[in-house]
């Protein structure tokens, strides 16, 4: 019994320290641990407050892999303060302080929110188009070209897909684009460049997510291959520091090229990978940036579920 009391005292001390100095995810994790609540119980309590948050989202919040930002998420944070018996505004204050720091300081890297394939927002947008992340297509090859503009912004990207249908009747693909923080997805444009045409487009301004139907004009049979190409013009956000791509399924070759405007050339570039959205980044490798092309690239011969990307430093 004495050991249990000591353990509780340590947990309370850690919680007090985290609530004073943050960051948010450490304070949330300490509060949940101090109350001894499994995440399923936390989710149940939130539902009684009329707030719907998935267990996965709660897990990402307390790991620091994703930060609550949407109005519904902020409602959940205020409810958590009551559920976890915390001082009013204690968690909200830590979020606000983090936002203030991020406005003037460079973040280490994009949070898990960048991996929209697993986000609640993406699920909602895809469901609205009657589409799943699998979609009946297996990727044989995916080549992306990303352009960084003179203002150091993500100006746009072009994607060339080679796919094979694994069921009959597939006649479209849904492209996903996630702009940098501060982007305005309503001002982005989608261009169907080859063997497709643009269908419905849906956006979520809070998260900077855009999804667009690309209609093939033909129905594929199981085993058929298809090639198509499209582009997204962005240019609506500020400073861009990385571009990454997440894969929910294994697939074929993925190639990513990032090209920089002659007036916006970074001092160094590197590639990176993550085994899962919440895992630390690994596989860092410097990429030489020289010559007239002002570009760097990576090639994955066969992709596995996870994340790969290229990051760069401006100074």
C-alpha positions as CSV (number, residue, x, y, z in Angstrom):
1,X,0.0,0.0,0.0
2,X,2.8,2.3,0.8
3,X,4.3,1.8,-2.6
4,X,1.0,2.7,-4.2
5,X,0.8,5.9,-2.3
6,X,4.4,6.9,-3.3
7,X,3.6,6.1,-6.9
8,X,0.5,8.3,-6.8
9,X,2.5,11.1,-5.2
10,X,5.1,10.9,-8.0
11,X,2.3,11.0,-10.6
12,X,0.7,14.0,-9.0
13,X,4.0,15.9,-8.9
14,X,4.6,15.1,-12.5
15,X,1.2,16.4,-13.4
16,X,1.7,19.6,-11.4
17,X,5.0,20.2,-13.2
18,X,3.5,19.5,-16.6
19,X,0.5,21.8,-16.0
20,X,2.8,24.6,-15.2
21,X,5.3,24.3,-18.0
22,X,3.7,22.0,-20.6
23,X,3.9,21.0,-23.3
24,X,0.2,20.1,-23.8
25,X,0.7,16.5,-24.7
26,X,2.9,15.8,-21.7
27,X,0.3,17.5,-19.4
28,X,-2.6,15.5,-20.9
29,X,-0.7,12.2,-20.6
30,X,0.2,12.9,-17.0
31,X,-3.4,13.8,-16.2
32,X,-4.8,10.7,-17.7
33,X,-2.2,8.6,-15.9
34,X,-2.8,10.3,-12.6
35,X,-6.6,9.6,-12.8
36,X,-5.9,6.0,-13.9
37,X,-8.3,6.1,-16.8
38,X,-7.9,4.0,-19.9
39,X,-8.5,5.9,-23.1
40,X,-11.7,4.0,-23.8
41,X,-13.1,5.4,-20.5
42,X,-12.0,8.9,-21.4
43,X,-13.8,8.6,-24.7
44,X,-16.9,7.3,-22.9
45,X,-16.8,10.3,-20.5
46,X,-16.4,12.7,-23.5
47,X,-19.5,11.2,-25.2
48,X,-21.5,12.1,-22.1
49,X,-20.5,15.7,-22.7
50,X,-21.8,15.4,-26.3
51,X,-18.2,15.4,-27.7
52,X,-17.1,12.7,-30.2
53,X,-13.4,12.0,-30.2
54,X,-11.8,8.7,-31.3
55,X,-9.5,6.7,-29.1
56,X,-6.9,7.0,-31.8
57,X,-7.1,10.8,-31.7
58,X,-6.8,10.8,-27.9
59,X,-3.7,8.6,-28.2
60,X,-2.1,10.9,-30.7
61,X,-2.9,14.0,-28.6
62,X,-1.1,12.5,-25.6
63,X,1.8,11.4,-27.7
64,X,2.3,14.8,-29.2
65,X,1.7,13.3,-32.7
66,X,-1.3,15.5,-33.3
67,X,-2.6,18.6,-31.6
68,X,-6.3,19.5,-31.2
69,X,-7.1,22.5,-33.3
70,X,-10.6,22.3,-34.8
71,X,-13.6,23.7,-32.8
72,X,-14.9,20.3,-31.9
73,X,-11.4,19.2,-30.7
74,X,-11.1,22.3,-28.5
75,X,-14.6,21.5,-27.0
76,X,-13.1,18.1,-26.2
77,X,-10.1,19.7,-24.4
78,X,-12.4,21.9,-22.2
79,X,-14.4,18.8,-21.4
80,X,-11.2,16.9,-20.5
81,X,-10.3,19.6,-18.0
82,X,-13.5,18.7,-16.1
83,X,-13.3,14.9,-16.6
84,X,-9.6,14.8,-15.4
85,X,-10.3,17.2,-12.6
86,X,-7.9,19.9,-13.8
87,X,-8.0,23.6,-13.2
88,X,-10.1,25.5,-15.7
89,X,-8.3,26.6,-18.8
90,X,-5.1,24.7,-17.8
91,X,-5.0,22.6,-21.0
92,X,-6.4,25.3,-23.2
93,X,-3.7,27.7,-21.9
94,X,-0.9,25.2,-22.9
95,X,-2.4,24.9,-26.4
96,X,-2.5,28.7,-26.8
97,X,1.1,29.1,-25.6
98,X,2.2,26.5,-28.1
99,X,0.4,28.4,-30.9
100,X,2.1,31.6,-29.8
101,X,5.5,29.9,-29.9
102,X,4.9,28.3,-33.3
103,X,4.1,31.7,-34.8
104,X,7.6,32.9,-34.0
105,X,9.7,29.8,-33.9
106,X,10.4,27.1,-36.3
107,X,8.7,23.8,-35.4
108,X,10.9,20.7,-35.4
109,X,8.7,19.1,-38.1
110,X,5.1,18.8,-39.1
111,X,2.8,17.1,-36.6
112,X,0.9,14.0,-37.3
113,X,-1.9,16.2,-38.6
114,X,0.0,16.2,-41.8
115,X,-0.8,12.6,-42.2
116,X,-4.3,13.2,-43.4
117,X,-4.8,9.6,-44.6
118,X,-5.6,8.7,-41.0
119,X,-7.3,11.8,-39.8
120,X,-11.0,12.3,-39.0
121,X,-11.2,15.1,-41.5
122,X,-10.0,12.9,-44.3
123,X,-12.4,10.1,-43.4
124,X,-15.3,12.5,-43.5
125,X,-14.3,14.0,-46.8
126,X,-13.7,10.7,-48.4
127,X,-17.0,9.3,-47.0
128,X,-18.8,12.2,-48.6
129,X,-17.4,11.1,-52.0
130,X,-18.2,7.4,-51.3
131,X,-14.5,6.5,-51.4
132,X,-12.1,4.5,-49.2
133,X,-8.4,4.8,-48.9
134,X,-8.0,1.5,-50.8
135,X,-10.5,2.4,-53.6
136,X,-10.0,-0.9,-55.5
137,X,-6.6,0.2,-56.9
138,X,-3.1,-1.1,-56.2
139,X,-0.3,1.4,-56.9
140,X,2.4,0.2,-59.2
141,X,4.2,3.5,-59.4
142,X,3.7,7.0,-58.1
143,X,6.0,9.9,-59.2
144,X,5.6,13.3,-57.6
145,X,7.1,16.7,-58.6
146,X,6.8,19.4,-56.0
147,X,7.6,23.1,-56.7
148,X,8.7,25.6,-54.1
149,X,8.1,29.2,-55.2
150,X,10.0,32.4,-54.9
151,X,8.3,33.2,-51.6
152,X,9.5,29.8,-50.2
153,X,6.0,28.5,-50.4
154,X,4.6,25.2,-51.7
155,X,3.6,26.5,-55.1
156,X,2.2,23.2,-56.4
157,X,2.8,19.6,-57.3
158,X,2.2,17.2,-60.1
159,X,1.5,13.5,-59.7
160,X,1.8,10.6,-62.2
161,X,0.1,7.4,-61.1
162,X,0.4,3.9,-62.5
163,X,-2.3,1.7,-60.9
164,X,-3.8,-1.8,-61.3
165,X,-7.4,-2.5,-60.4
166,X,-8.0,-5.4,-58.1
167,X,-11.8,-5.5,-58.5
168,X,-14.1,-4.8,-61.4
169,X,-15.8,-1.5,-62.1
170,X,-13.2,1.0,-60.7
171,X,-13.6,4.2,-62.7
172,X,-12.0,6.9,-60.6
173,X,-9.3,7.9,-58.1
174,X,-9.6,10.4,-55.3
175,X,-6.5,12.6,-54.9
176,X,-5.6,14.1,-51.5
177,X,-3.6,17.3,-51.0
178,X,-2.7,18.8,-47.6
179,X,-1.4,22.3,-47.7
180,X,1.0,23.9,-45.3
181,X,-0.2,25.7,-42.2
182,X,-2.1,28.9,-43.1
183,X,-3.1,27.6,-46.5
184,X,-6.5,28.4,-48.1
185,X,-7.7,25.3,-49.9
186,X,-10.6,27.1,-51.5
187,X,-8.1,29.0,-53.6
188,X,-6.3,25.9,-54.8
189,X,-7.0,24.4,-58.2
190,X,-6.9,20.9,-59.5
191,X,-5.9,20.1,-63.1
192,X,-6.5,16.8,-64.7
193,X,-3.5,16.5,-67.1
194,X,-3.7,13.1,-68.7
195,X,-6.3,10.2,-69.0
196,X,-8.7,11.7,-66.4
197,X,-11.0,14.6,-65.8
198,X,-11.8,16.5,-62.6
199,X,-15.0,15.6,-60.7
200,X,-16.1,16.7,-57.3
201,X,-13.7,18.7,-55.1
202,X,-14.1,19.0,-51.3
203,X,-12.1,21.0,-48.9
204,X,-11.7,21.6,-45.2
205,X,-10.2,25.0,-44.4
206,X,-9.4,24.3,-40.7
207,X,-7.0,21.5,-41.6
208,X,-6.0,22.6,-45.1
209,X,-7.2,19.4,-46.7
210,X,-8.4,19.1,-50.3
211,X,-9.8,16.0,-51.9
212,X,-10.6,15.7,-55.6
213,X,-12.2,13.1,-57.8
214,X,-10.3,12.1,-61.0
215,X,-12.7,10.4,-63.3
216,X,-11.1,7.9,-65.8
217,X,-13.9,7.8,-68.3
218,X,-13.8,4.0,-68.4
219,X,-14.5,1.2,-66.0
220,X,-11.5,-1.0,-65.2
221,X,-11.7,-4.8,-64.9
222,X,-9.8,-6.6,-62.2
223,X,-6.2,-6.8,-63.4
224,X,-6.4,-3.8,-65.7
225,X,-3.6,-1.2,-65.5
226,X,-4.2,2.5,-65.9
227,X,-2.0,5.6,-66.1
228,X,-3.1,9.1,-65.2
229,X,-1.6,12.4,-64.3
230,X,-2.9,15.5,-62.4
231,X,-1.6,18.6,-60.7
232,X,-2.6,20.8,-57.7
233,X,-1.8,24.5,-57.8
234,X,-1.4,25.7,-54.2
235,X,0.7,28.8,-53.3
236,X,-1.7,29.9,-50.6
237,X,0.4,29.4,-47.5
238,X,3.6,30.8,-46.1
239,X,7.1,29.3,-45.5
240,X,7.3,25.6,-46.5
241,X,9.9,23.4,-44.8
242,X,9.1,19.9,-45.9
243,X,6.9,17.6,-48.1
244,X,5.9,14.2,-47.0
245,X,3.7,11.3,-48.2
246,X,2.0,8.7,-46.2
247,X,1.2,5.2,-47.3
248,X,-1.5,3.0,-45.8
249,X,-0.7,0.0,-47.9
250,X,2.4,-1.5,-49.5
251,X,2.9,-0.7,-53.1
252,X,5.3,-0.2,-56.0
253,X,7.8,2.5,-56.7
254,X,7.5,6.0,-55.2
255,X,9.7,8.9,-56.4
256,X,9.6,12.4,-55.0
257,X,11.3,15.4,-56.5
258,X,11.3,18.8,-54.9
259,X,12.5,21.7,-57.1
260,X,13.2,25.2,-55.7
261,X,12.8,28.6,-57.4
262,X,16.1,30.3,-58.2
263,X,15.3,33.0,-55.6
264,X,14.5,30.5,-52.9
265,X,17.3,27.9,-52.5
266,X,17.6,26.3,-49.1
267,X,21.0,25.8,-47.4
268,X,20.5,22.0,-47.0
269,X,18.1,19.2,-47.6
270,X,17.5,15.7,-46.2
271,X,15.2,12.8,-46.6
272,X,13.4,11.0,-43.7
273,X,11.0,8.2,-42.9
274,X,8.7,7.1,-40.1
275,X,7.5,3.6,-39.5
276,X,4.2,4.9,-38.2
277,X,2.7,8.4,-37.6
278,X,3.5,8.4,-33.9
279,X,7.0,7.0,-34.3
280,X,10.1,9.1,-34.2
281,X,11.6,10.0,-37.5
282,X,14.5,7.8,-38.8
283,X,16.5,7.2,-41.9
284,X,17.7,10.8,-42.1
285,X,20.0,11.2,-45.1
286,X,21.5,14.5,-46.5
287,X,20.5,15.2,-50.1
288,X,22.9,17.2,-52.2
289,X,21.5,20.3,-53.8
290,X,23.7,21.7,-56.5
291,X,23.8,22.5,-60.2
292,X,21.3,24.3,-62.4
293,X,18.3,22.1,-61.6
294,X,18.0,23.3,-57.9
295,X,16.2,20.0,-57.1
296,X,16.5,17.0,-54.8
297,X,14.8,13.7,-55.0
298,X,14.3,10.3,-53.3
299,X,13.2,6.9,-54.7
300,X,11.6,4.1,-52.8
301,X,11.7,1.0,-55.0
302,X,8.8,-0.6,-53.1
303,X,6.9,1.4,-50.5
304,X,5.7,0.0,-47.2
305,X,3.1,1.4,-44.9
306,X,4.5,4.5,-43.2
307,X,5.8,7.9,-44.2
308,X,8.6,9.2,-46.4
309,X,9.5,12.8,-47.1
310,X,12.0,15.5,-47.8
311,X,12.8,18.4,-45.5
312,X,14.9,21.5,-46.0
313,X,16.5,24.3,-44.0
314,X,16.3,27.9,-45.1
315,X,19.1,29.2,-42.9
